[in-house]
Amino acid sequence: MAKLLSALIAGLLFGLGLLLSGMSNPAKVLGFLDVTGRWDPSLALVMAGAIAVAFFAFRRAEGQTHSVLGEPLQLPDKSRLTLRLVLGSVLFGIGWGLAGICPGPGLVLAGMALPAGWWFVAAMLLGMLLFRPLSRCLP
């Protein structure tokens, strides 16, 4: 029960943070990404704060095998750069740049019953379904 409760609280805090920071507003995100037009640098502060929190959290987690609640802990292997990772990153960036939405804010928008969120989540689920068959084509 503690694991489910902690997941619920973490998800609610994350969603609230996305709302308060403006990350769930596609227009604000697109304004941040438009560095040659009317650039809105305010999300850079949000990202800097997130990076600072993640930096210390990852430093604390390094070398540990289990989370605070006893779950197995596996950190990403930071030494492997693969074609799959690069192509996935490029595809993610293109989608984020076109829509101004990434998975977290997409779920927030869908939860708010906004059509943009529903369309995004539908496209994300389709991408998840297509991942396995398409990934067989990559080395």
trRosetta pair geometry for C-beta under 8 A, 3 or more apart (Angstrom, degrees):
i j d omega theta_ij theta_ji phi_ij phi_ji
1 4 5.8 -56 -151 38 37 109
1 5 6.1 35 153 -18 69 109
2 5 5.7 -56 -144 40 30 111
2 6 6.1 30 157 -19 66 107
2 69 6.1 -174 115 -134 110 118
3 6 5.9 -54 -144 37 28 108
3 7 6.4 29 154 -19 62 106
3 69 5.3 136 -91 156 82 149
3 71 7.0 104 -122 -52 126 120
4 7 5.7 -55 -148 36 31 112
4 8 6.4 33 153 -20 65 106
5 8 5.6 -53 -148 35 32 113
5 9 6.3 29 155 -16 65 107
6 9 5.8 -53 -144 39 32 110
6 10 6.1 34 156 -19 66 107
6 69 6.2 -147 26 -58 160 146
7 10 5.8 -54 -143 38 28 111
7 11 6.2 29 157 -18 63 109
8 11 5.9 -58 -147 38 27 110
8 12 6.3 24 156 -16 63 108
9 12 5.8 -55 -145 38 30 110
9 13 6.2 29 156 -17 65 107
10 13 5.8 -56 -146 39 29 110
10 14 6.2 30 154 -21 64 108
11 14 5.6 -54 -144 36 30 112
11 15 6.2 28 158 -16 65 107
12 15 5.8 -55 -145 39 29 109
12 16 6.2 30 156 -18 64 108
13 16 5.7 -55 -144 39 29 111
13 17 6.2 33 154 -22 64 107
14 17 5.7 -55 -150 36 29 113
14 18 6.5 31 152 -20 63 103
14 104 6.5 -101 154 -150 115 126
15 18 5.6 -51 -149 33 33 112
15 19 6.5 31 153 -17 65 104
15 104 7.6 -157 -91 -179 60 92
15 107 7.5 -92 -101 101 107 102
15 108 5.1 158 -145 -99 91 104
15 111 7.3 -18 -145 52 141 157
16 19 5.7 -55 -150 37 33 111
16 20 6.1 25 157 -14 68 110
17 20 5.9 -56 -138 42 29 106
17 21 5.8 19 165 -13 66 116
17 23 7.7 12 125 27 74 128
18 21 6.2 -62 -137 42 22 104
18 23 4.5 -88 -148 72 72 110
18 24 4.6 82 144 -42 102 103
18 104 5.7 -166 -83 136 147 112
18 105 5.3 -169 -175 -87 133 76
18 108 5.2 -150 96 -42 138 159
19 24 5.4 -17 -88 23 53 136
19 108 6.4 -163 -61 -170 87 142
21 43 7.2 86 158 -122 103 75
21 46 4.3 95 -165 -121 129 137
22 25 5.0 -47 -168 27 71 120
22 28 4.3 -93 164 136 113 169
22 29 7.9 178 134 -50 85 69
22 42 7.0 32 50 107 150 123
22 43 6.7 -115 85 -83 110 93
22 46 7.4 -140 49 -48 89 153
23 28 7.5 -101 -86 92 22 123
23 29 6.6 67 -150 -76 51 107
23 43 6.8 113 -87 -131 78 114
23 46 6.4 -168 -55 146 109 158
23 104 7.4 6 126 95 127 117
23 105 5.4 -136 131 -72 82 124
24 104 7.9 -100 -85 118 88 82
24 105 4.0 -179 -110 -140 62 96
24 108 4.4 -74 -118 92 137 140
24 109 6.0 174 -173 -54 101 84
25 28 4.0 59 90 10 112 113
25 29 6.7 166 87 -13 59 84
25 100 7.9 -46 122 149 46 124
26 29 5.5 -57 -145 39 36 111
26 30 6.1 33 158 -18 70 106
26 99 6.4 -79 -135 153 128 63
26 100 3.2 106 -163 96 79 123
26 101 5.3 -38 -92 -51 106 87
26 105 7.7 151 -67 137 70 139
26 116 6.5 -104 -16 164 143 153
27 30 5.9 -54 -144 39 29 109
27 31 6.3 35 152 -22 62 106
27 100 6.7 63 -47 166 21 167
28 31 5.5 -53 -150 34 31 115
28 32 6.6 33 150 -20 63 102
28 40 6.4 -99 -157 97 65 153
28 42 7.6 -60 -169 68 109 117
28 43 6.8 130 147 -54 99 119
28 100 7.7 126 58 -175 50 125
29 32 5.6 -52 -154 32 34 112
29 33 6.5 25 151 -13 66 107
29 43 6.8 78 -109 -73 56 165
29 96 7.3 -103 159 179 131 88
29 100 4.0 141 76 -165 112 86
29 101 7.2 149 51 -64 158 38
29 105 7.5 -155 -47 38 146 173
30 33 5.6 -57 -144 42 35 108
30 34 6.1 39 154 -28 67 107
30 97 7.8 97 -118 -161 76 46
30 100 4.1 -58 -44 -86 92 125
31 34 5.8 -52 -142 30 30 113
31 38 6.4 -48 -143 102 92 90
31 39 7.0 126 167 -154 68 26
31 40 3.6 32 133 9 115 124
32 39 7.2 52 -140 -163 28 71
32 40 5.2 -66 -70 75 59 86
32 41 7.0 107 -129 -108 78 24
32 42 7.3 -100 -88 53 104 66
32 43 4.1 -27 -98 34 152 130
32 44 7.2 172 -150 -38 113 73
33 96 7.4 164 -80 128 150 93
33 97 5.5 -172 170 -120 154 77
33 100 7.4 -144 14 -103 131 78
34 37 4.2 -39 163 47 118 107
34 38 6.3 20 104 56 132 57
34 39 5.8 -152 93 -88 71 60
34 40 7.8 49 51 9 96 79
35 39 5.1 42 -123 -97 41 128
36 39 7.7 100 10 -53 17 106
40 43 7.0 65 111 -1 93 94
41 44 4.9 -26 -178 9 79 125
41 45 7.8 81 137 -19 79 86
42 45 6.1 -45 -171 24 49 110
42 46 7.3 47 138 -14 68 101
43 46 5.0 -45 -154 34 54 118
43 47 6.2 55 148 -20 75 100
44 47 5.7 -53 -147 39 33 111
44 48 6.2 38 151 -23 65 105
45 48 5.6 -49 -143 35 32 113
45 49 6.5 34 155 -18 63 104
46 49 5.9 -57 -154 36 29 111
46 50 6.4 27 150 -17 64 108
47 50 5.6 -55 -146 38 34 111
47 51 6.2 35 155 -21 67 105
48 51 5.7 -52 -145 36 30 111
48 52 6.4 33 154 -21 63 105
49 52 5.7 -54 -149 34 31 112
49 53 6.5 28 155 -15 65 105
50 53 5.9 -55 -149 38 32 108
50 54 6.1 27 155 -15 66 111
51 54 5.7 -58 -142 43 30 109
51 55 6.1 41 155 -32 65 104
52 55 5.7 -47 -146 25 28 116
52 56 7.0 16 160 -7 60 103
53 56 6.5 -66 -158 40 29 101
53 57 6.2 26 151 -17 67 114
54 57 5.5 -59 -142 42 33 113
54 58 6.0 31 161 -18 70 107
55 58 6.2 -61 -149 37 23 105
55 59 6.4 23 153 -19 62 108
56 59 5.5 -50 -144 35 35 113
56 60 6.3 37 155 -20 65 104
57 60 5.8 -55 -151 35 30 112
57 61 6.3 21 154 -14 64 112
58 61 5.6 -59 -141 42 33 108
58 62 6.5 52 156 -43 65 93
58 75 6.9 104 -147 -135 91 129
59 62 6.0 -36 -151 6 31 116
60 64 7.8 -3 139 -8 62 135
61 64 5.4 -95 -162 40 51 117
61 67 7.9 -13 -125 -107 109 68
61 73 6.2 -144 -166 177 107 141
61 75 6.2 141 121 -74 117 120
62 75 6.8 -4 -99 -29 60 167
64 67 7.8 103 127 -84 128 31
64 73 5.6 16 106 65 92 152
65 72 6.9 -43 162 -143 74 67
65 73 6.0 156 166 46 21 95
66 70 5.5 -12 175 -147 128 35
66 71 6.4 149 -159 71 77 31
66 72 6.2 -54 -105 -104 69 32
66 73 5.5 164 -121 -6 10 102
67 70 6.7 -39 67 31 75 19
67 71 4.5 4 29 53 118 88
67 72 7.7 17 -6 73 88 14
67 73 5.0 139 -52 -71 70 107
77 80 5.1 29 112 13 117 110
80 85 7.6 139 118 -17 83 148
81 85 6.1 -119 -154 70 51 137
81 86 6.9 57 175 -51 90 101
82 85 4.7 101 55 4 78 100
82 86 7.1 -146 96 -2 43 86
83 86 5.7 -57 -146 40 33 109
83 87 6.0 28 158 -15 68 109
83 138 6.2 -165 101 -166 114 111
83 139 6.3 61 41 54 138 95
84 87 6.1 -56 -141 41 25 107
84 88 6.1 26 158 -18 62 111
84 135 6.9 45 -129 -142 122 99
84 138 5.3 116 -84 136 91 150
85 88 5.8 -58 -145 40 26 111
85 89 6.2 27 156 -20 63 109
86 89 5.8 -56 -148 36 28 112
86 90 6.4 27 155 -18 64 106
87 90 5.7 -53 -145 37 32 111
87 91 6.2 31 155 -18 65 108
87 138 7.1 -140 36 -109 153 142
88 91 5.7 -55 -145 39 30 111
88 92 6.2 33 155 -20 65 106
89 92 5.7 -52 -146 36 30 113
89 93 6.3 30 155 -19 64 108
90 93 5.7 -56 -148 38 29 112
90 94 6.4 31 154 -20 64 104
91 94 5.8 -51 -147 34 30 111
91 95 6.4 28 155 -15 63 107
92 95 5.9 -61 -152 40 29 109
92 96 6.1 26 154 -18 66 110
92 102 7.3 42 -174 -127 97 105
93 96 5.6 -54 -141 39 30 110
93 97 6.0 28 159 -18 65 110
94 97 5.8 -59 -146 39 27 110
94 98 6.3 21 158 -16 64 110
95 98 6.0 -59 -144 38 28 106
95 99 6.0 -11 172 15 67 114
95 102 7.7 108 105 -102 104 65
96 99 6.8 -73 -132 55 20 85
96 100 7.1 61 179 -106 56 16
96 101 7.2 -141 -126 67 57 31
96 102 5.1 3 -103 -70 107 96
97 100 7.8 22 -158 -65 16 53
99 116 7.8 152 -170 -172 103 104
99 120 6.3 130 170 -101 152 110
101 105 5.3 -134 -145 94 74 111
101 106 4.8 95 164 -74 116 87
101 109 6.8 -52 -128 5 131 147
101 116 6.8 174 -52 152 150 107
101 117 7.5 -168 -146 -100 149 58
101 120 4.8 -70 113 -113 147 154
102 105 5.9 75 52 30 65 100
102 106 6.6 -121 102 -16 24 102
103 106 5.4 -61 -141 35 26 117
103 107 6.5 24 165 -18 65 102
103 124 6.1 116 -106 -133 87 150
104 107 6.1 -59 -157 33 28 106
104 108 6.7 26 149 -16 64 106
105 108 5.2 -52 -146 37 40 116
105 109 6.1 41 155 -20 71 102
106 109 5.8 -53 -146 37 30 109
106 110 6.3 30 153 -17 64 106
106 117 5.6 146 -169 -141 53 71
106 120 3.9 -128 -135 118 116 132
106 121 5.5 158 152 -63 109 72
106 124 6.2 124 120 -28 161 143
107 110 5.6 -52 -143 39 33 111
107 111 6.2 36 154 -21 64 107
107 117 7.2 107 -119 -164 5 112
107 121 6.6 96 -89 -91 57 115
108 111 5.7 -57 -149 38 29 113
108 112 6.5 23 152 -15 63 108
108 117 7.0 -125 82 -116 47 136
109 112 5.7 -59 -149 40 32 109
109 114 4.6 -73 -177 60 86 120
109 116 5.6 -60 165 87 146 91
109 117 2.7 -174 108 -71 91 115
109 118 8.0 -112 119 -17 94 51
109 120 6.8 62 68 34 132 133
110 113 7.6 39 178 -79 36 25
110 114 7.2 -95 -81 52 26 72
110 117 3.5 -152 -52 143 54 112
110 118 5.4 120 -119 -72 89 50
110 120 7.2 -127 -51 62 105 95
110 121 4.6 25 -69 -23 151 141
111 117 7.1 -95 16 159 51 157
112 117 6.6 119 48 -4 86 156
113 117 7.8 112 107 57 1 128
113 118 7.9 17 -155 -46 40 112
114 117 4.7 85 70 5 88 107
114 118 7.3 -163 93 -8 45 85
115 118 5.4 -53 -146 35 40 113
115 119 6.2 38 158 -18 71 103
116 119 5.9 -54 -148 38 30 109
116 120 6.2 29 154 -19 64 109
117 120 5.6 -55 -144 38 31 111
117 121 6.1 28 159 -17 67 107
118 121 6.0 -56 -144 39 28 107
118 122 6.2 30 155 -20 63 108
119 122 5.7 -56 -148 36 29 113
119 123 6.3 27 155 -16 65 107
120 123 5.8 -58 -150 39 31 109
120 124 6.2 32 152 -21 66 107
121 124 5.4 -51 -144 36 33 115
121 125 6.3 34 156 -19 65 104
122 125 5.9 -54 -148 36 29 109
122 126 6.5 31 151 -19 62 105
123 126 5.6 -52 -148 36 33 114
123 127 6.4 37 151 -20 64 104
124 127 5.6 -53 -151 35 32 114
124 128 6.6 35 149 -20 64 103
125 128 5.5 -49 -149 33 36 114
125 129 6.5 36 152 -19 65 103
126 129 5.7 -54 -151 36 33 111
126 130 6.3 22 154 -11 67 110
127 130 5.8 -62 -142 44 30 105
127 131 6.5 55 153 -52 64 91
128 131 5.7 -29 -152 -6 32 120
129 132 8.0 -61 177 22 32 95
130 133 6.1 -69 -160 50 53 102
130 134 5.3 36 154 -13 87 120
131 134 6.2 -76 -146 47 21 101
131 135 5.7 20 165 -26 66 115
132 135 5.9 -54 -136 32 24 111
132 136 7.3 36 159 -31 56 96
133 136 6.2 -48 -167 13 34 115
134 137 5.9 -46 -173 19 51 114
134 138 7.8 39 140 -13 69 101
135 138 5.6 -53 -159 32 53 111
